[in-house]
Amino acid sequence: METFKSRVKDALGEGSKAVQMEIVNQEQGDLPKLVDQMIVQERDAFAVSS
């Protein structure tokens, strides 16, 4: 499973041309900013905020 996860991350990760998109809204309350905030949260805070 770890090998599979690694291959998916490599295929779709930063710098990949597999999936192209442009994120237009990057204000504080928009989804990209919320995801960035949630990624760095501790487990308990993440459970509440998600």
N, C-alpha and C positions, 0 to 999 in steps of 0.2 A: 504494500500500500504506500509506503514512503517513497519508493521509486516512482510509482504512478503520480503521486502528488508533486514530486520534483519535476517530472516531465511536463505535467500540465502547467506548473508555474513557469517553467522555462519557455513553453510554447506561447503562453498568454501573458507573460510578465512584461515588465517595463522594457522598452526597446524592441519588443516583438512587433512584427507587422501583421500578425495573424488577425487581430481585431483592432481596427482603428476607430477612434471616436474623438470628439471634441466636446469637452465639458464647458458649457457656456456660463452657467450660474455657479459662482464660487463664493457667494456671500456667506457670512457666518452661520446662518440657519439653513443653508442648502445642503443637500445630501453629501457631497464630497467632503465638506468641512465636518459634518457630523460623524462620518465614517473615520476620518483622521483622528477625531477626538476619542472615539470609542476604542480604536486600536490600541491606544496607550493606557487605557484604564485598567485598574486592578480588577480582579475577578468579580468581587462583590459589586463594585460600581458598574461594571459592564452588564451584569445580570439585571440590575435595576434600569439602566438607561436603554438597554436593548428592548 
